[in-house]
Amino acid sequence: MKLRNVGILTGGGDCPGLNAVIRAVTRAAIIEHGAKVIGIEGGFEGLIFRRTQELTVRSTRDILSLGGTILGTTNKGNPFEWREQNEDGSVTVHDLSFRAVETFRELQLDCLFVVGGEGTLEIGYKLQQKGIPVIGIPKTIDNDLDKTDYTFGFQTAVQVACDALDRLATTGRSHHRVMILEVMGRTAGWIALESGLAGGAHIILIPEIPYDIESVVNKISLRTTGGSPYSIIVVAEGAKAIGGDVIVQEAATNRLQGVPQLGGIGYHLANQIKNHIDLEVRCTVLGHIQRGGTPTAFDRVLGTRLGSHAVQAAAEGRFGTMVSLRTPDIVLVPLKELAGVVRHVPLDSQLIKCAESIGINMGREPENCR
């Protein structure tokens, strides 16, 4: 089909590589198809309230290496569940999806490129069902989106965490301390697992495996008695002890996006360890440092490939799909097969087996290394 006007928005949390996607979509749409590209500002909020900007080859020429997104984003703008906080602190939910559809039609768009994770793509799929031609582009630093080998942003987040572990290891070794690094990962532990492997962690705790504090302490004790009186622990924010709950920040109550804000498991774990062993324990929360800054070459290339292929898919009229990395190729998968689906680390994952085979404690038995 002939592409005349296309729109693109970025939803959910920001991550490195978003601007690479925006640049690729803009350049491919203009250079190959002569189309006009409209950037929707602030995620789906921009679609509801018609906040837009035209994107050109010139306006996107220097954004490849930039972190974040030049269009802005939000995780509070679900048009199907628009949450408005009242004066008394209560929250009222509205369905404003009709406004999103109206804006799409008023802009005379042929396609909407929706860049985001499982929540954003679920909204995109619902808009597809309401008549908006949608192409999804997978983005999340958590790498927890189904039907794709990797999402852009993940490798950068892992590299940032790995760099932090390298630094924590030197000070931990110098002071004979237990050093804890808390990383992102609400329900999936991909960042913790891969950064822990790359950064030489001795203990990795992920949401998929509730941890046994005795197993963790035993690992630390074995290292101490074996002549290594320091330990490096990576813990995902969504990790929890056996029989325990995830740690939720108090500020999470009545959040407009309706999703509790996690955080604090690192300090909770530190206190647990202190109660069992006489060692100094320090915790570092990496937080949004994982999201910001310059994307790695891998994420720049992946974002560029996904953006270019998304435009090709739109030109072929293959809407209701998501561009996906099936190494080494970019393919299309139906949105209905992945919208709202979270990809967890399988308990039989080769990554977990690899970690335990080289003596990394995953918060459970086997306990087999010092």
KENUTI-168500 format. One record per residue (C-alpha): y, z, x; residue number from 1; residue in three letters. Coordinates in nm, 3 decimals, decimal comma. Example, Ala and Ser with C-alpha at 12.3 -4.5 7.8 and 13.67 -1.06 7.14 Angstrom:
KENUTI-168500
node py:-0,450 pz:0,780 px:1,230 k:1 r:ala;
node py:-0,106 pz:0,714 px:1,367 k:2 r:ser;
***
This chain:
KENUTI-168500
node py:0,000 pz:0,000 px:0,000 k:1 r:met;
node py:0,362 pz:-0,046 px:0,102 k:2 r:lys;
node py:0,520 pz:0,278 px:0,214 k:3 r:leu;
node py:0,886 pz:0,299 px:0,121 k:4 r:arg;
node py:0,969 pz:0,670 px:0,112 k:5 r:asn;
node py:0,750 pz:0,955 px:0,237 k:6 r:val;
node py:0,806 pz:1,328 px:0,247 k:7 r:gly;
node py:0,678 pz:1,596 px:0,482 k:8 r:ile;
node py:0,685 pz:1,975 px:0,463 k:9 r:leu;
node py:0,549 pz:2,256 px:0,678 k:10 r:thr;
node py:0,415 pz:2,563 px:0,498 k:11 r:gly;
node py:0,285 pz:2,906 px:0,594 k:12 r:gly;
node py:0,350 pz:3,062 px:0,933 k:13 r:gly;
node py:0,504 pz:2,858 px:1,212 k:14 r:asp;
node py:0,300 pz:2,759 px:1,514 k:15 r:cys;
node py:0,328 pz:2,545 px:1,828 k:16 r:pro;
node py:0,269 pz:2,176 px:1,758 k:17 r:gly;
node py:0,440 pz:2,150 px:1,420 k:18 r:leu;
node py:0,725 pz:1,947 px:1,565 k:19 r:asn;
node py:0,477 pz:1,715 px:1,734 k:20 r:ala;
node py:0,335 pz:1,639 px:1,388 k:21 r:val;
node py:0,681 pz:1,589 px:1,235 k:22 r:ile;
node py:0,774 pz:1,354 px:1,519 k:23 r:arg;
node py:0,451 pz:1,153 px:1,490 k:24 r:ala;
node py:0,475 pz:1,115 px:1,111 k:25 r:val;
node py:0,839 pz:1,009 px:1,140 k:26 r:thr;
node py:0,785 pz:0,757 px:1,417 k:27 r:arg;
node py:0,467 pz:0,606 px:1,270 k:28 r:ala;
node py:0,617 pz:0,574 px:0,923 k:29 r:ala;
node py:0,936 pz:0,411 px:1,050 k:30 r:ile;
node py:0,805 pz:0,200 px:1,338 k:31 r:ile;
node py:0,486 pz:0,071 px:1,171 k:32 r:glu;
node py:0,590 pz:0,062 px:0,805 k:33 r:his;
node py:0,970 pz:0,064 px:0,792 k:34 r:gly;
node py:0,958 pz:0,363 px:0,561 k:35 r:ala;
node py:1,225 pz:0,626 px:0,502 k:36 r:lys;
node py:1,112 pz:0,979 px:0,594 k:37 r:val;
node py:1,239 pz:1,282 px:0,403 k:38 r:ile;
node py:1,187 pz:1,625 px:0,554 k:39 r:gly;
node py:1,145 pz:1,903 px:0,296 k:40 r:ile;
node py:1,316 pz:2,217 px:0,427 k:41 r:glu;
node py:1,163 pz:2,563 px:0,403 k:42 r:gly;
node py:0,816 pz:2,461 px:0,292 k:43 r:gly;
node py:0,748 pz:2,440 px:-0,080 k:44 r:phe;
node py:1,075 pz:2,620 px:-0,151 k:45 r:glu;
node py:1,254 pz:2,304 px:-0,044 k:46 r:gly;
node py:1,046 pz:2,107 px:-0,289 k:47 r:leu;
node py:1,130 pz:2,349 px:-0,569 k:48 r:ile;
node py:1,504 pz:2,364 px:-0,498 k:49 r:phe;
node py:1,548 pz:2,015 px:-0,345 k:50 r:arg;
node py:1,653 pz:2,107 px:0,006 k:51 r:arg;
node py:1,591 pz:1,803 px:0,224 k:52 r:thr;
node py:1,703 pz:1,608 px:0,527 k:53 r:gln;
node py:1,633 pz:1,254 px:0,638 k:54 r:glu;
node py:1,426 pz:1,227 px:0,954 k:55 r:leu;
node py:1,477 pz:0,940 px:1,197 k:56 r:thr;
node py:1,338 pz:0,830 px:1,530 k:57 r:val;
node py:1,661 pz:0,950 px:1,689 k:58 r:arg;
node py:1,668 pz:1,291 px:1,519 k:59 r:ser;
node py:1,310 pz:1,366 px:1,625 k:60 r:thr;
node py:1,319 pz:1,223 px:1,977 k:61 r:arg;
node py:1,349 pz:1,555 px:2,164 k:62 r:asp;
node py:1,131 pz:1,785 px:1,955 k:63 r:ile;
node py:0,785 pz:1,721 px:2,099 k:64 r:leu;
node py:0,796 pz:2,025 px:2,330 k:65 r:ser;
node py:0,971 pz:2,259 px:2,086 k:66 r:leu;
node py:0,786 pz:2,545 px:1,921 k:67 r:gly;
node py:0,835 pz:2,630 px:1,554 k:68 r:gly;
node py:0,940 pz:2,366 px:1,303 k:69 r:thr;
node py:1,275 pz:2,192 px:1,268 k:70 r:ile;
node py:1,218 pz:2,183 px:0,892 k:71 r:leu;
node py:1,173 pz:2,558 px:0,859 k:72 r:gly;
node py:0,884 pz:2,719 px:0,676 k:73 r:thr;
node py:0,789 pz:3,015 px:0,461 k:74 r:thr;
node py:0,477 pz:3,187 px:0,333 k:75 r:asn;
node py:0,649 pz:3,303 px:0,014 k:76 r:lys;
node py:0,709 pz:2,973 px:-0,162 k:77 r:gly;
node py:0,397 pz:2,905 px:-0,372 k:78 r:asn;
node py:0,536 pz:2,698 px:-0,662 k:79 r:pro;
node py:0,241 pz:2,795 px:-0,882 k:80 r:phe;
node py:0,299 pz:3,167 px:-0,822 k:81 r:glu;
node py:0,668 pz:3,200 px:-0,745 k:82 r:trp;
node py:0,725 pz:3,572 px:-0,693 k:83 r:arg;
node py:1,066 pz:3,718 px:-0,776 k:84 r:glu;
node py:1,147 pz:4,079 px:-0,694 k:85 r:gln;
node py:1,337 pz:4,264 px:-0,965 k:86 r:asn;
node py:1,600 pz:4,534 px:-0,919 k:87 r:glu;
node py:1,347 pz:4,807 px:-0,995 k:88 r:asp;
node py:1,120 pz:4,684 px:-0,716 k:89 r:gly;
node py:0,865 pz:4,519 px:-0,944 k:90 r:ser;
node py:0,762 pz:4,158 px:-0,892 k:91 r:val;
node py:0,762 pz:3,886 px:-1,158 k:92 r:thr;
node py:0,546 pz:3,577 px:-1,109 k:93 r:val;
node py:0,660 pz:3,233 px:-1,236 k:94 r:his;
node py:0,500 pz:2,887 px:-1,236 k:95 r:asp;
node py:0,765 pz:2,654 px:-1,092 k:96 r:leu;
node py:0,529 pz:2,373 px:-1,001 k:97 r:ser;
node py:0,702 pz:2,147 px:-1,254 k:98 r:phe;
node py:1,016 pz:2,166 px:-1,039 k:99 r:arg;
node py:0,821 pz:2,054 px:-0,733 k:100 r:ala;
node py:0,689 pz:1,755 px:-0,926 k:101 r:val;
node py:1,039 pz:1,674 px:-1,053 k:102 r:glu;
node py:1,185 pz:1,684 px:-0,701 k:103 r:thr;
node py:0,908 pz:1,458 px:-0,570 k:104 r:phe;
node py:0,981 pz:1,202 px:-0,842 k:105 r:arg;
node py:1,359 pz:1,226 px:-0,805 k:106 r:glu;
node py:1,323 pz:1,153 px:-0,434 k:107 r:leu;
node py:1,106 pz:0,852 px:-0,523 k:108 r:gln;
node py:0,846 pz:0,947 px:-0,267 k:109 r:leu;
node py:0,523 pz:0,752 px:-0,224 k:110 r:asp;
node py:0,344 pz:1,037 px:-0,049 k:111 r:cys;
node py:0,384 pz:1,400 px:0,051 k:112 r:leu;
node py:0,246 pz:1,513 px:0,387 k:113 r:phe;
node py:0,159 pz:1,882 px:0,358 k:114 r:val;
node py:0,119 pz:2,056 px:0,694 k:115 r:val;
node py:-0,042 pz:2,399 px:0,684 k:116 r:gly;
node py:-0,345 pz:2,623 px:0,669 k:117 r:gly;
node py:-0,590 pz:2,696 px:0,391 k:118 r:glu;
node py:-0,331 pz:2,851 px:0,160 k:119 r:gly;
node py:-0,078 pz:2,571 px:0,204 k:120 r:thr;
node py:-0,345 pz:2,303 px:0,161 k:121 r:leu;
node py:-0,473 pz:2,473 px:-0,152 k:122 r:glu;
node py:-0,123 pz:2,436 px:-0,298 k:123 r:ile;
node py:-0,120 pz:2,075 px:-0,181 k:124 r:gly;
node py:-0,447 pz:2,012 px:-0,361 k:125 r:tyr;
node py:-0,306 pz:2,162 px:-0,682 k:126 r:lys;
node py:-0,001 pz:1,934 px:-0,653 k:127 r:leu;
node py:-0,236 pz:1,639 px:-0,602 k:128 r:gln;
node py:-0,398 pz:1,733 px:-0,932 k:129 r:gln;
node py:-0,053 pz:1,725 px:-1,094 k:130 r:lys;
node py:0,000 pz:1,366 px:-0,982 k:131 r:gly;
node py:0,162 pz:1,399 px:-0,639 k:132 r:ile;
node py:-0,014 pz:1,183 px:-0,375 k:133 r:pro;
node py:-0,088 pz:1,429 px:-0,095 k:134 r:val;
node py:-0,220 pz:1,396 px:0,259 k:135 r:ile;
node py:-0,300 pz:1,729 px:0,428 k:136 r:gly;
node py:-0,255 pz:1,803 px:0,797 k:137 r:ile;
node py:-0,438 pz:2,113 px:0,929 k:138 r:pro;
node py:-0,230 pz:2,382 px:1,100 k:139 r:lys;
node py:-0,307 pz:2,743 px:1,183 k:140 r:thr;
node py:-0,315 pz:2,939 px:1,505 k:141 r:ile;
node py:-0,615 pz:3,129 px:1,363 k:142 r:asp;
node py:-0,830 pz:2,812 px:1,369 k:143 r:asn;
node py:-0,987 pz:2,934 px:1,044 k:144 r:asp;
node py:-0,960 pz:2,612 px:0,845 k:145 r:leu;
node py:-1,284 pz:2,448 px:0,739 k:146 r:asp;
node py:-1,390 pz:2,085 px:0,802 k:147 r:lys;
node py:-1,205 pz:2,043 px:1,132 k:148 r:thr;
node py:-1,314 pz:2,128 px:1,486 k:149 r:asp;
node py:-0,971 pz:2,262 px:1,580 k:150 r:tyr;
node py:-0,632 pz:2,311 px:1,422 k:151 r:thr;
node py:-0,324 pz:2,251 px:1,633 k:152 r:phe;
node py:-0,150 pz:2,569 px:1,745 k:153 r:gly;
node py:-0,475 pz:2,750 px:1,816 k:154 r:phe;
node py:-0,513 pz:2,649 px:2,179 k:155 r:gln;
node py:-0,156 pz:2,755 px:2,253 k:156 r:thr;
node py:-0,213 pz:3,094 px:2,091 k:157 r:ala;
node py:-0,532 pz:3,140 px:2,294 k:158 r:val;
node py:-0,348 pz:3,051 px:2,614 k:159 r:gln;
node py:-0,070 pz:3,299 px:2,539 k:160 r:val;
node py:-0,327 pz:3,573 px:2,474 k:161 r:ala;
node py:-0,518 pz:3,481 px:2,789 k:162 r:cys;
node py:-0,200 pz:3,504 px:2,997 k:163 r:asp;
node py:-0,135 pz:3,850 px:2,849 k:164 r:ala;
node py:-0,489 pz:3,961 px:2,938 k:165 r:leu;
node py:-0,445 pz:3,845 px:3,297 k:166 r:asp;
node py:-0,140 pz:4,069 px:3,325 k:167 r:arg;
node py:-0,296 pz:4,365 px:3,147 k:168 r:leu;
node py:-0,599 pz:4,348 px:3,375 k:169 r:ala;
node py:-0,392 pz:4,399 px:3,690 k:170 r:thr;
node py:-0,214 pz:4,708 px:3,559 k:171 r:thr;
node py:-0,529 pz:4,843 px:3,396 k:172 r:gly;
node py:-0,719 pz:4,810 px:3,722 k:173 r:arg;
node py:-0,435 pz:4,972 px:3,917 k:174 r:ser;
node py:-0,407 pz:5,278 px:3,691 k:175 r:his;
node py:-0,773 pz:5,307 px:3,583 k:176 r:his;
node py:-0,678 pz:5,268 px:3,219 k:177 r:arg;
node py:-0,827 pz:5,123 px:2,905 k:178 r:val;
node py:-0,598 pz:4,837 px:2,803 k:179 r:met;
node py:-0,608 pz:4,712 px:2,444 k:180 r:ile;
node py:-0,458 pz:4,381 px:2,334 k:181 r:leu;
node py:-0,416 pz:4,331 px:1,960 k:182 r:glu;
node py:-0,402 pz:3,964 px:1,860 k:183 r:val;
node py:-0,370 pz:3,780 px:1,531 k:184 r:met;
node py:-0,669 pz:3,708 px:1,310 k:185 r:gly;
node py:-0,666 pz:3,841 px:0,955 k:186 r:arg;
node py:-1,019 pz:3,749 px:0,855 k:187 r:thr;
node py:-1,138 pz:3,528 px:1,140 k:188 r:ala;
node py:-1,168 pz:3,628 px:1,505 k:189 r:gly;
node py:-1,139 pz:3,295 px:1,682 k:190 r:trp;
node py:-0,829 pz:3,387 px:1,887 k:191 r:ile;
node py:-0,975 pz:3,721 px:1,996 k:192 r:ala;
node py:-1,310 pz:3,566 px:2,083 k:193 r:leu;
node py:-1,189 pz:3,268 px:2,285 k:194 r:glu;
node py:-0,902 pz:3,449 px:2,458 k:195 r:ser;
node py:-1,136 pz:3,737 px:2,539 k:196 r:gly;
node py:-1,386 pz:3,500 px:2,696 k:197 r:leu;
node py:-1,114 pz:3,321 px:2,891 k:198 r:ala;
node py:-0,934 pz:3,640 px:2,992 k:199 r:gly;
node py:-1,233 pz:3,836 px:3,115 k:200 r:gly;
node py:-1,229 pz:4,102 px:2,842 k:201 r:ala;
node py:-1,502 pz:4,363 px:2,849 k:202 r:his;
node py:-1,491 pz:4,434 px:2,474 k:203 r:ile;
node py:-1,402 pz:4,193 px:2,192 k:204 r:ile;
node py:-1,368 pz:4,315 px:1,835 k:205 r:leu;
node py:-1,340 pz:4,066 px:1,549 k:206 r:ile;
node py:-1,324 pz:4,090 px:1,168 k:207 r:pro;
node py:-1,668 pz:3,936 px:1,126 k:208 r:glu;
node py:-1,843 pz:4,222 px:1,307 k:209 r:ile;
node py:-1,741 pz:4,575 px:1,198 k:210 r:pro;
node py:-1,746 pz:4,776 px:1,517 k:211 r:tyr;
node py:-1,935 pz:5,093 px:1,605 k:212 r:asp;
node py:-1,694 pz:5,317 px:1,797 k:213 r:ile;
node py:-1,987 pz:5,479 px:1,980 k:214 r:glu;
node py:-2,091 pz:5,137 px:2,110 k:215 r:ser;
node py:-1,735 pz:5,073 px:2,228 k:216 r:val;
node py:-1,708 pz:5,411 px:2,399 k:217 r:val;
node py:-2,052 pz:5,371 px:2,560 k:218 r:asn;
node py:-1,940 pz:5,042 px:2,710 k:219 r:lys;
node py:-1,629 pz:5,205 px:2,859 k:220 r:ile;
node py:-1,837 pz:5,496 px:2,992 k:221 r:ser;
node py:-2,091 pz:5,264 px:3,151 k:222 r:leu;
node py:-1,814 pz:5,079 px:3,331 k:223 r:arg;
node py:-1,662 pz:5,407 px:3,453 k:224 r:thr;
node py:-1,990 pz:5,548 px:3,586 k:225 r:thr;
node py:-2,070 pz:5,209 px:3,736 k:226 r:gly;
node py:-1,758 pz:5,212 px:3,952 k:227 r:gly;
node py:-1,521 pz:5,014 px:3,728 k:228 r:ser;
node py:-1,289 pz:5,281 px:3,582 k:229 r:pro;
node py:-1,085 pz:5,044 px:3,367 k:230 r:tyr;
node py:-1,165 pz:4,831 px:3,062 k:231 r:ser;
node py:-0,995 pz:4,543 px:2,882 k:232 r:ile;
node py:-1,032 pz:4,523 px:2,504 k:233 r:ile;
node py:-0,921 pz:4,240 px:2,274 k:234 r:val;
node py:-0,908 pz:4,327 px:1,905 k:235 r:val;
node py:-0,815 pz:4,100 px:1,614 k:236 r:ala;
node py:-0,568 pz:4,250 px:1,366 k:237 r:glu;
node py:-0,827 pz:4,223 px:1,088 k:238 r:gly;
node py:-1,103 pz:4,406 px:1,276 k:239 r:ala;
node py:-1,234 pz:4,730 px:1,129 k:240 r:lys;
node py:-1,484 pz:5,002 px:1,208 k:241 r:ala;
node py:-1,819 pz:5,023 px:1,031 k:242 r:ile;
node py:-1,749 pz:5,178 px:0,692 k:243 r:gly;
node py:-1,373 pz:5,157 px:0,751 k:244 r:gly;
node py:-1,091 pz:4,945 px:0,616 k:245 r:asp;
node py:-0,851 pz:4,705 px:0,779 k:246 r:val;
node py:-0,525 pz:4,865 px:0,892 k:247 r:ile;
node py:-0,234 pz:4,767 px:0,667 k:248 r:val;
node py:0,128 pz:4,834 px:0,756 k:249 r:gln;
node py:0,316 pz:5,050 px:0,507 k:250 r:glu;
node py:0,585 pz:4,784 px:0,478 k:251 r:ala;
node py:0,330 pz:4,556 px:0,315 k:252 r:ala;
node py:0,377 pz:4,705 px:-0,034 k:253 r:thr;
node py:0,543 pz:4,472 px:-0,286 k:254 r:asn;
node py:0,572 pz:4,186 px:-0,039 k:255 r:arg;
node py:0,690 pz:3,875 px:-0,219 k:256 r:leu;
node py:0,408 pz:3,661 px:-0,086 k:257 r:gln;
node py:0,158 pz:3,904 px:-0,235 k:258 r:gly;
node py:-0,044 pz:3,929 px:0,087 k:259 r:val;
node py:-0,071 pz:4,260 px:0,276 k:260 r:pro;
node py:0,069 pz:4,260 px:0,627 k:261 r:gln;
node py:-0,193 pz:4,367 px:0,876 k:262 r:leu;
node py:-0,131 pz:4,540 px:1,205 k:263 r:gly;
node py:-0,199 pz:4,865 px:1,383 k:264 r:gly;
node py:-0,569 pz:4,837 px:1,456 k:265 r:ile;
node py:-0,494 pz:4,843 px:1,830 k:266 r:gly;
node py:-0,327 pz:5,185 px:1,813 k:267 r:tyr;
node py:-0,590 pz:5,313 px:1,571 k:268 r:his;
node py:-0,862 pz:5,205 px:1,814 k:269 r:leu;
node py:-0,674 pz:5,368 px:2,102 k:270 r:ala;
node py:-0,673 pz:5,701 px:1,919 k:271 r:asn;
node py:-1,042 pz:5,669 px:1,841 k:272 r:gln;
node py:-1,123 pz:5,609 px:2,207 k:273 r:ile;
node py:-0,905 pz:5,901 px:2,321 k:274 r:lys;
node py:-1,103 pz:6,130 px:2,092 k:275 r:asn;
node py:-1,426 pz:6,035 px:2,267 k:276 r:his;
node py:-1,341 pz:5,989 px:2,634 k:277 r:ile;
node py:-1,096 pz:6,133 px:2,885 k:278 r:asp;
node py:-0,918 pz:5,817 px:2,995 k:279 r:leu;
node py:-0,565 pz:5,689 px:2,953 k:280 r:glu;
node py:-0,550 pz:5,422 px:2,684 k:281 r:val;
node py:-0,263 pz:5,179 px:2,632 k:282 r:arg;
node py:-0,214 pz:4,926 px:2,352 k:283 r:cys;
node py:-0,014 pz:4,603 px:2,349 k:284 r:thr;
node py:0,045 pz:4,415 px:2,024 k:285 r:val;
node py:0,104 pz:4,049 px:2,100 k:286 r:leu;
node py:0,229 pz:3,969 px:1,750 k:287 r:gly;
node py:0,450 pz:3,667 px:1,696 k:288 r:his;
node py:0,462 pz:3,586 px:2,066 k:289 r:ile;
node py:0,141 pz:3,396 px:1,988 k:290 r:gln;
node py:0,327 pz:3,175 px:1,741 k:291 r:arg;
node py:0,636 pz:3,091 px:1,942 k:292 r:gly;
node py:0,724 pz:2,885 px:2,243 k:293 r:gly;
node py:0,616 pz:2,557 px:2,395 k:294 r:thr;
node py:0,287 pz:2,406 px:2,271 k:295 r:pro;
node py:0,017 pz:2,324 px:2,522 k:296 r:thr;
node py:-0,063 pz:1,961 px:2,602 k:297 r:ala;
node py:-0,376 pz:1,986 px:2,384 k:298 r:phe;
node py:-0,177 pz:2,088 px:2,077 k:299 r:asp;
node py:0,090 pz:1,824 px:2,139 k:300 r:arg;
node py:-0,174 pz:1,552 px:2,159 k:301 r:val;
node py:-0,369 pz:1,683 px:1,859 k:302 r:leu;
node py:-0,055 pz:1,718 px:1,648 k:303 r:gly;
node py:0,054 pz:1,367 px:1,740 k:304 r:thr;
node py:-0,287 pz:1,219 px:1,658 k:305 r:arg;
node py:-0,309 pz:1,399 px:1,325 k:306 r:leu;
node py:0,044 pz:1,293 px:1,224 k:307 r:gly;
node py:-0,013 pz:0,929 px:1,316 k:308 r:ser;
node py:-0,349 pz:0,914 px:1,136 k:309 r:his;
node py:-0,200 pz:1,079 px:0,827 k:310 r:ala;
node py:0,052 pz:0,795 px:0,796 k:311 r:val;
node py:-0,229 pz:0,541 px:0,834 k:312 r:gln;
node py:-0,425 pz:0,716 px:0,558 k:313 r:ala;
node py:-0,121 pz:0,710 px:0,329 k:314 r:ala;
node py:-0,071 pz:0,337 px:0,393 k:315 r:ala;
node py:-0,433 pz:0,285 px:0,288 k:316 r:glu;
node py:-0,379 pz:0,489 px:-0,029 k:317 r:gly;
node py:-0,634 pz:0,752 px:0,069 k:318 r:arg;
node py:-0,463 pz:1,046 px:-0,095 k:319 r:phe;
node py:-0,614 pz:1,384 px:-0,175 k:320 r:gly;
node py:-0,751 pz:1,405 px:0,179 k:321 r:thr;
node py:-0,686 pz:1,595 px:0,500 k:322 r:met;
node py:-0,686 pz:1,445 px:0,848 k:323 r:val;
node py:-0,945 pz:1,629 px:1,055 k:324 r:ser;
node py:-1,062 pz:1,646 px:1,415 k:325 r:leu;
node py:-1,429 pz:1,559 px:1,443 k:326 r:arg;
node py:-1,440 pz:1,536 px:1,819 k:327 r:thr;
node py:-1,355 pz:1,289 px:1,956 k:328 r:pro;
node py:-1,231 pz:1,116 px:1,639 k:329 r:asp;
node py:-0,979 pz:1,186 px:1,366 k:330 r:ile;
node py:-1,139 pz:1,146 px:1,023 k:331 r:val;
node py:-1,053 pz:1,215 px:0,659 k:332 r:leu;
node py:-1,207 pz:1,489 px:0,445 k:333 r:val;
node py:-1,140 pz:1,556 px:0,075 k:334 r:pro;
node py:-0,891 pz:1,834 px:0,006 k:335 r:leu;
node py:-1,108 pz:1,965 px:-0,275 k:336 r:lys;
node py:-1,380 pz:2,054 px:-0,022 k:337 r:glu;
node py:-1,160 pz:2,283 px:0,186 k:338 r:leu;
node py:-0,865 pz:2,405 px:-0,019 k:339 r:ala;
node py:-0,859 pz:2,784 px:0,000 k:340 r:gly;
node py:-1,171 pz:2,802 px:0,221 k:341 r:val;
node py:-1,157 pz:3,024 px:0,532 k:342 r:val;
node py:-1,379 pz:2,938 px:0,830 k:343 r:arg;
node py:-1,514 pz:3,257 px:0,982 k:344 r:his;
node py:-1,684 pz:3,298 px:1,317 k:345 r:val;
node py:-2,056 pz:3,263 px:1,233 k:346 r:pro;
node py:-2,261 pz:3,564 px:1,335 k:347 r:leu;
node py:-2,501 pz:3,326 px:1,512 k:348 r:asp;
node py:-2,215 pz:3,147 px:1,689 k:349 r:ser;
node py:-2,287 pz:3,026 px:2,041 k:350 r:gln;
node py:-1,956 pz:3,183 px:2,143 k:351 r:leu;
node py:-2,079 pz:3,528 px:2,036 k:352 r:ile;
node py:-2,414 pz:3,471 px:2,205 k:353 r:lys;
node py:-2,234 pz:3,357 px:2,519 k:354 r:cys;
node py:-2,011 pz:3,666 px:2,518 k:355 r:ala;
node py:-2,299 pz:3,909 px:2,477 k:356 r:glu;
node py:-2,513 pz:3,725 px:2,732 k:357 r:ser;
node py:-2,252 pz:3,791 px:3,002 k:358 r:ile;
node py:-2,217 pz:4,156 px:2,907 k:359 r:gly;
node py:-1,919 pz:4,154 px:2,674 k:360 r:ile;
node py:-1,945 pz:4,424 px:2,409 k:361 r:asn;
node py:-1,878 pz:4,296 px:2,055 k:362 r:met;
node py:-1,870 pz:4,642 px:1,903 k:363 r:gly;
node py:-2,242 pz:4,645 px:1,834 k:364 r:arg;
node py:-2,575 pz:4,643 px:2,009 k:365 r:glu;
node py:-2,697 pz:4,505 px:2,242 k:366 r:pro;
node py:-2,520 pz:4,720 px:2,497 k:367 r:glu;
node py:-2,633 pz:4,552 px:2,811 k:368 r:asn;
node py:-2,373 pz:4,547 px:3,081 k:369 r:cys;
node py:-2,151 pz:4,758 px:3,299 k:370 r:arg;
***
